[in-house]
Amino acid sequence: MTVDADGHSGSVRCRLQRADGSTVQDGSFALSDEGYGARGAPCPAGTAPVTGVGMLTADGSVLAGARFSRYHR
């Protein structure tokens, strides 16, 4: 995941949404003072496919998110 969040800096957490409605935290990474950051990691194992992702700020606010229209089992 690559982020360009102009006006934001500090740590962000990645939260995955699964098809069964559950969520799982998938690590964190730092944004530069300019709002740039990147992270790559394998998706945690689970029984339900991942249907979306959210990035949360340190206080838990949603910075960005995406829903996947298709997923593979």
C-alpha positions in Angstrom: 0.0 0.0 0.0 1.3 3.4 -0.9 -0.1 6.6 0.7 0.0 10.2 -0.3 -2.0 12.0 2.4 -1.1 15.6 2.1 -1.4 17.4 5.4 -1.1 14.2 7.5 1.9 12.7 9.3 2.7 10.2 12.0 1.7 6.6 12.3 -1.3 5.0 10.5 -2.7 1.5 11.1 -4.0 -0.8 8.4 -7.3 -2.5 9.1 -8.7 -5.3 6.8 -12.4 -6.0 6.4 -13.5 -9.5 5.7 -16.5 -10.8 3.9 -18.0 -12.1 7.1 -18.0 -8.6 8.6 -15.0 -9.2 10.9 -11.9 -6.9 10.8 -8.3 -7.6 11.5 -5.4 -5.2 12.2 -2.6 -5.7 9.8 0.3 -3.6 11.1 1.2 0.1 11.0 3.6 2.4 9.2 4.8 6.0 9.5 3.9 8.8 7.1 6.5 11.4 6.4 6.0 15.1 7.3 4.7 15.4 3.7 2.2 12.6 4.1 4.0 9.9 2.1 4.3 6.3 3.3 4.3 2.7 2.1 3.9 -0.8 3.5 3.8 -4.3 2.1 3.0 -7.5 3.9 1.2 -10.8 3.4 -2.5 -10.8 4.4 -3.2 -12.6 7.7 -4.8 -16.0 7.3 -8.5 -16.2 7.9 -11.5 -18.1 6.8 -13.3 -15.2 5.1 -11.8 -13.3 2.1 -10.7 -9.7 2.4 -13.2 -7.3 1.0 -11.8 -3.9 2.0 -9.0 -2.0 3.7 -8.9 1.1 5.9 -6.2 3.2 7.2 -6.6 4.6 10.7 -4.8 7.5 12.3 -3.4 7.3 15.8 -6.7 8.4 17.4 -8.7 5.8 15.4 -10.1 8.2 12.7 -10.4 6.8 9.2 -7.8 8.4 7.0 -8.6 6.4 3.8 -10.4 3.3 2.8 -11.3 1.1 -0.2 -13.7 -1.7 -0.9 -12.8 -4.5 -3.3 -15.5 -5.3 -5.8 -14.1 -8.8 -6.4 -12.1 -11.1 -4.3 -10.7 -14.6 -4.6 -11.0 -17.4 -2.1 
